[in-house]
Amino acid sequence: MSRLGEYYNNRRDSSDWYKLTTNLDGLIKLTCKSINNDTIKFTLYDYNGKTILNSAFTTNAISSTIKTDGLAAGTYYVRLTAATGFTPYILTDSLLTYAKYPADREPDKYPYQANTLSANATVTGHTSFYNNNKIDSTDYFKLSYTGSDGNLKFQVNILPALSDSLVRGIRFDVFKDTLAAPVSANIFLQQKNFLNLTSLTAGTYYIRVRGNRQALGGASAYSITDSFSVTLPITFISFNGRVNNGEASLNWSTANEINNKGFEVQKSTDGETFAPIGFVQGAGNTVINNYSFSDPKLLSGSDYYRLKQIDFDGKFIYSSTIKLNYSKFDWAISGNPGNSSWMQLQLDNAANVSVQIIAINGNVIKTINKGNIPQGFYSIPLNLSNTGSGMYVVRLLINNKAYSKTIIK
């Protein structure tokens, strides 16, 4: 317990000062209680001891509290004053922080000071926090990307303010190589935000984060997660195979071909070690293209086939792998449900085939009708990239007989 108003040597102690130093950004909470019901004014000052940040009065032996949010780590001062009389009091302080998203390294107000954002990584930061009569208004991050051309996705999360649980928001700009013009300029006002940038080329990207409210109380703590996805030179629509008159007949369809030289057809007896058995020239246009290849050299048991799509610059990607097992019905789901997944289907006889994607609540969110197709092996893309995370049931209908498997995205 401390006291105001004590008298000594013809002077009355009418005010007390306290120095408060914090090492993290956050909200300073001050609570004052007057013990003998006299009025006390308590005030939070900036580092200079002159700029008032917040104040309140306490009386009637009831505690009063002031909460000041958006304060950067630093030194502050608290002053207590009493108008008259001897006034004992209790003063307590506490600091609430945005520990979930730590502050960025300062200074980073200019591009040459930018913090590094690695590809497919997460950074955190604070903007518009106040100290010493200044607001940290701008943060820069630099992302250097040297891979293939593709798409850049950002997920930006913003913590609600500690004072009132409201999201203050940030201004989020993306520049490439220079600050002449932004690739994208957005204001994010939600706790979770997404930004998708398409057809981007390799280079240096600068991300600028600014507070949406440049004033005390407008601070935001945030996280940024980036992810690159390469623009594929083609889109595989289907890749199927069947035995026809003693030969393996392979068929595939593509769309959106860019820089496509062609397809190397590869074969394996074990599904692991592949060897080229032929080459099919690419059509090189953006319409749907249909291709075929026949392999007369069938091996006993099972054969595996895949396509190696090759660009003119030597880059390549592989298709899914199909397996011809000539007389057995089987099916499986391969690939990554969050990106590209395929149903692998081996038919021992001609059948009417359809596929349903069913959400956990029982709703059918997608149906793929293949119609009546002959015996053979089929690779059917499921295309789940636009569905949300969670558990799904893949139902395969063969002549109205149902088979089911569960996948988690």
C-alpha positions in Angstrom: 0.0 0.0 0.0 1.2 3.5 -0.9 0.1 6.9 0.2 -0.6 10.3 -1.3 -1.0 13.6 0.6 1.6 13.0 3.3 2.9 16.3 4.8 6.5 17.0 5.6 8.5 20.2 6.0 5.6 22.5 4.9 5.0 20.5 1.8 2.3 18.0 0.8 3.1 15.0 -1.3 0.3 15.5 -3.9 1.5 13.1 -6.7 3.4 9.8 -7.1 5.2 8.7 -10.3 5.9 5.1 -11.4 8.1 3.9 -14.2 6.7 0.9 -16.1 8.8 -1.0 -18.7 7.5 -3.8 -20.9 9.4 -6.2 -23.1 6.4 -7.3 -25.3 3.7 -5.6 -27.2 0.2 -5.7 -25.8 -2.3 -4.2 -23.5 -1.4 -2.5 -20.2 -4.0 -2.8 -17.5 -3.9 -0.5 -14.5 -6.1 -0.8 -11.4 -6.2 1.7 -8.6 -8.2 1.6 -5.4 -8.5 4.4 -2.9 -8.5 3.1 0.7 -10.2 6.0 2.5 -12.7 7.0 -0.3 -10.8 10.1 -1.4 -10.6 10.7 -5.1 -7.5 9.7 -7.0 -6.6 10.4 -10.6 -4.3 7.9 -12.2 -2.8 8.5 -15.6 -0.7 6.5 -18.1 1.9 8.6 -20.0 4.1 7.9 -22.9 7.9 7.5 -22.7 8.3 11.4 -22.5 6.1 11.6 -19.4 3.9 14.3 -21.0 1.7 12.6 -23.6 -1.4 11.2 -21.9 -2.4 7.8 -23.2 -5.2 7.0 -20.7 -6.6 8.1 -17.3 -9.3 7.5 -14.8 -10.6 8.5 -11.3 -11.2 6.3 -8.4 -13.3 7.0 -5.3 -15.5 5.5 -2.7 -13.1 2.6 -2.0 -14.1 1.1 -5.4 -11.3 0.0 -7.7 -11.1 1.7 -11.1 -9.3 0.2 -14.1 -7.9 1.5 -17.4 -6.9 -0.7 -20.3 -4.7 0.6 -23.0 -4.2 -1.7 -26.0 -1.8 -1.5 -28.9 1.2 -0.5 -26.9 4.6 -1.6 -28.2 7.3 -2.8 -25.9 9.0 0.1 -24.1 8.9 2.4 -21.1 5.8 4.2 -19.8 5.0 6.3 -16.8 2.1 6.3 -14.3 1.1 9.3 -12.3 -1.3 9.4 -9.3 -2.6 12.6 -7.9 -5.0 13.5 -5.1 -6.8 16.8 -4.7 -6.8 17.0 -0.9 -6.1 15.0 2.2 -4.1 12.0 3.1 -5.0 9.2 0.7 -3.6 5.7 0.9 -4.1 3.5 -2.2 -3.3 0.3 -4.0 -2.1 0.3 -7.6 -1.6 -2.9 -9.6 -0.6 -3.4 -13.2 -0.6 -6.3 -15.7 0.4 -6.8 -19.3 -1.7 -8.9 -21.7 0.2 -9.9 -24.8 -0.4 -11.2 -28.4 1.9 -14.2 -27.7 0.2 -16.4 -30.4 1.7 -14.2 -33.1 5.0 -12.7 -32.0 6.2 -9.4 -33.2 8.3 -9.0 -36.4 12.0 -8.0 -36.2 12.3 -4.2 -36.3 13.2 -2.1 -38.1 11.4 -3.2 -41.3 9.7 -0.1 -42.4 11.4 0.0 -45.8 12.0 -2.7 -48.5 15.8 -2.8 -47.8 15.0 -3.7 -44.2 12.5 -6.4 -45.1 12.3 -9.6 -43.1 12.6 -12.8 -45.1 9.5 -14.9 -45.9 10.6 -18.3 -47.2 8.6 -20.1 -49.8 5.9 -22.3 -48.3 6.4 -20.9 -44.8 4.8 -18.7 -42.1 5.8 -15.4 -40.5 4.2 -13.3 -37.8 4.2 -9.6 -37.0 2.7 -6.6 -35.4 1.6 -3.3 -37.0 0.4 0.0 -35.6 1.6 -0.6 -32.1 2.5 2.6 -30.3 5.5 3.8 -28.2 7.5 7.0 -27.7 5.0 9.1 -29.7 5.4 6.9 -32.7 3.3 4.2 -34.4 5.0 1.3 -36.2 2.9 1.8 -39.3 4.6 -0.5 -41.9 6.2 -3.9 -42.1 8.0 -5.4 -45.1 8.7 -9.0 -46.0 10.7 -10.3 -48.9 10.0 -13.5 -50.7 12.5 -14.7 -53.3 11.1 -17.4 -55.7 13.3 -19.1 -58.3 11.1 -22.1 -59.3 8.8 -22.6 -62.2 6.0 -20.1 -63.1 2.9 -20.7 -61.1 0.4 -19.5 -58.5 1.0 -17.8 -55.1 -1.5 -18.3 -52.3 -1.5 -16.3 -49.0 -3.4 -17.1 -45.9 -3.5 -14.1 -43.6 -4.7 -14.5 -40.0 -5.4 -11.5 -37.7 -5.9 -11.7 -33.9 -8.8 -9.8 -32.4 -7.9 -6.9 -30.2 -7.4 -7.7 -26.5 -9.5 -4.7 -25.5 -12.7 -5.5 -27.3 -12.2 -8.7 -29.3 -12.7 -6.8 -32.6 -10.5 -7.3 -35.6 -8.9 -4.0 -36.6 -7.7 -5.2 -40.0 -4.6 -4.6 -42.1 -3.7 -3.3 -45.5 -1.9 -6.0 -47.5 0.0 -5.2 -50.7 2.2 -7.5 -52.8 4.9 -6.0 -55.2 7.2 -7.8 -57.7 10.8 -6.7 -58.0 10.0 -3.0 -57.5 7.4 -0.8 -55.7 6.3 0.8 -58.9 2.9 -0.9 -58.8 1.4 -3.6 -56.6 0.6 -7.0 -58.0 -2.3 -7.0 -55.5 -3.7 -4.5 -53.0 -6.2 -5.6 -50.3 -7.7 -4.6 -47.0 -8.2 -7.6 -44.8 -10.8 -7.2 -42.0 -11.5 -10.8 -41.0 -9.7 -13.1 -38.6 -8.8 -15.5 -41.5 -8.2 -14.2 -45.1 -7.1 -15.8 -48.4 -5.5 -14.3 -51.4 -4.7 -16.2 -54.6 -2.4 -14.7 -57.2 -2.1 -16.6 -60.5 0.3 -16.8 -63.4 3.3 -15.4 -61.5 6.9 -15.7 -62.7 10.0 -16.2 -60.7 11.5 -13.2 -59.0 11.5 -11.2 -55.8 8.2 -10.3 -54.1 7.7 -7.7 -51.4 4.8 -7.9 -49.0 3.8 -4.7 -47.3 1.6 -4.8 -44.2 0.1 -1.6 -42.8 -2.4 -1.1 -40.0 -5.9 -0.3 -41.2 -6.2 2.3 -38.5 -3.2 4.5 -37.9 -4.0 5.6 -34.3 -3.6 4.3 -30.8 -5.9 1.4 -30.5 -5.6 0.4 -34.1 -2.9 -2.2 -33.7 -3.0 -5.7 -35.2 -1.1 -8.9 -34.6 -1.0 -11.2 -37.7 0.4 -14.2 -39.4 1.2 -14.8 -43.1 1.5 -18.2 -44.7 2.5 -18.5 -48.3 2.3 -21.4 -50.7 3.5 -21.8 -54.3 1.9 -24.2 -56.8 3.5 -24.7 -60.2 1.5 -24.0 -63.3 1.4 -27.4 -65.0 2.2 -27.4 -68.7 -0.9 -29.5 -69.3 -3.9 -30.8 -67.5 -4.5 -34.5 -67.5 -8.2 -35.2 -67.9 -8.0 -39.0 -68.0 -5.5 -41.9 -68.5 -7.0 -45.3 -69.3 -5.9 -48.7 -70.5 -7.4 -52.0 -71.6 -6.5 -55.2 -73.3 -7.7 -55.3 -76.9 -6.9 -58.2 -79.3 -3.8 -59.2 -77.4 -2.5 -55.6 -77.1 -2.5 -53.1 -74.3 -4.5 -50.1 -75.6 -3.7 -46.9 -73.8 -5.8 -43.7 -74.1 -5.5 -40.3 -72.5 -6.9 -36.9 -72.7 -5.4 -33.5 -71.9 -6.3 -29.8 -71.9 -4.5 -26.5 -71.7 -1.3 -27.6 -73.2 1.5 -25.1 -72.8 5.0 -25.7 -74.1 4.3 -29.4 -74.4 6.7 -31.4 -76.6 5.0 -34.7 -76.0 4.6 -37.9 -74.0 7.1 -40.6 -73.3 5.1 -43.8 -72.7 6.7 -45.9 -69.9 6.2 -49.5 -68.8 7.0 -51.6 -65.7 6.5 -55.1 -64.4 6.6 -54.1 -60.7 5.2 -50.6 -60.6 8.6 -49.1 -59.5 11.2 -49.5 -62.3 9.9 -48.0 -65.6 11.4 -48.1 -69.1 10.4 -46.1 -72.1 8.5 -48.0 -74.9 7.4 -45.2 -77.2 6.8 -41.5 -77.7 3.7 -39.6 -78.7 4.0 -36.0 -80.1 2.1 -33.3 -78.2 -0.7 -31.3 -79.9 0.4 -28.1 -78.2 -2.9 -26.2 -78.0 -5.5 -25.3 -75.4 -8.4 -27.4 -76.6 -9.1 -31.0 -75.3 -6.7 -33.4 -77.0 -7.1 -37.2 -77.2 -4.1 -39.5 -77.5 -3.6 -43.3 -77.9 -0.8 -45.8 -77.9 -0.7 -49.6 -78.3 1.7 -52.0 -76.7 1.8 -55.4 -78.4 4.4 -56.8 -76.1 2.2 -57.9 -73.2 3.9 -59.5 -70.2 2.3 -62.3 -68.2 0.4 -61.3 -65.1 0.3 -57.5 -64.6 1.8 -54.6 -66.5 2.1 -51.0 -65.2 2.1 -47.9 -67.5 2.6 -44.2 -67.0 3.2 -41.1 -69.1 6.2 -38.7 -68.8 5.0 -35.4 -70.2 8.1 -33.4 -71.5 8.3 -29.7 -72.2 10.4 -28.2 -75.0 12.7 -26.8 -72.3 13.3 -30.3 -70.8 11.1 -30.0 -67.8 8.7 -32.9 -67.2 5.9 -34.3 -65.0 4.5 -37.8 -64.6 0.9 -38.9 -65.0 -0.7 -41.3 -62.6 0.3 -45.0 -63.0 -2.2 -47.5 -64.3 -2.1 -51.2 -63.9 -3.5 -53.8 -66.4 -4.3 -57.0 -64.6 -6.4 -58.5 -67.4 -9.0 -60.5 -65.5 -9.4 -59.1 -62.0 -11.8 -56.4 -60.6 -10.1 -54.0 -58.2 -10.1 -50.3 -57.3 -8.1 -47.9 -55.2 -7.6 -44.2 -54.6 -4.2 -42.7 -55.1 -2.6 -39.2 -55.0 -3.1 -36.3 -52.5 -6.7 -35.6 -51.7 -5.8 -31.9 -51.0 -4.3 -31.4 -54.4 -4.7 -34.1 -57.1 -6.3 -37.5 -56.4 -7.3 -40.3 -58.8 -9.5 -43.4 -58.7 -7.7 -46.4 -60.1 -10.3 -48.9 -61.5 -9.7 -52.3 -63.0 -12.8 -53.8 -64.7 -12.9 -57.5 -65.5 -16.0 -57.0 -67.6 -17.8 -54.2 -69.4 -20.0 -52.3 -66.9 -21.9 -49.1 -66.2 -19.8 -47.0 -63.9 -20.4 -43.9 -61.9 -18.6 -42.3 -58.9 -20.1 -40.2 -56.1 -18.2 -37.9 -53.6 -20.2 -37.7 -50.4 -19.7 -35.3 -47.5 -19.8 -36.4 -43.9 -23.4 -35.0 -43.6 -24.5 -37.4 -46.3 -24.8 -34.8 -49.1 -23.6 -35.9 -52.6 -21.3 -33.0 -53.6 -20.1 -34.5 -56.9 -21.0 -37.2 -59.3 -18.8 -38.5 -62.2 -20.8 -40.6 -64.7 -18.5 -42.7 -67.0 -21.4 -44.6 -68.6 -21.0 -48.0 -70.0 -17.3 -48.7 -70.5 -15.5 -51.9 -71.6 -13.2 -54.2 -69.6 -9.8 -52.5 -68.8 -8.0 -50.2 -66.4 -9.2 -46.6 -65.9 -7.6 -43.7 -64.0 -10.4 -41.3 -63.0 -9.5 -37.8 -61.6 -11.6 -36.9 -58.5 -10.7 -33.2 -58.6 -11.3 -32.4 -54.9 -9.2 -29.2 -54.9 -12.2 -26.9 -54.5 -13.8 -28.8 -51.5 -13.2 -28.0 -47.9 -11.1 -30.0 -45.4 -12.6 -33.0 -43.8 -13.7 -36.6 -44.3 -15.4 -37.7 -47.5 -16.8 -41.0 -48.8 -16.0 -42.1 -52.3 -18.8 -44.4 -53.6 -18.1 -46.4 -56.7 -21.2 -47.8 -58.5 -20.7 -50.8 -60.8 -23.9 -51.7 -62.5 -25.7 -50.2 -59.5 -23.6 -52.3 -57.0 -22.0 -49.9 -54.5 -18.4 -50.0 -53.2 -17.1 -47.3 -50.7 -13.8 -45.9 -49.4 -13.2 -43.1 -47.0 -10.6 -40.3 -47.6 -9.5 -37.4 -45.4 -8.6 -34.1 -47.0 
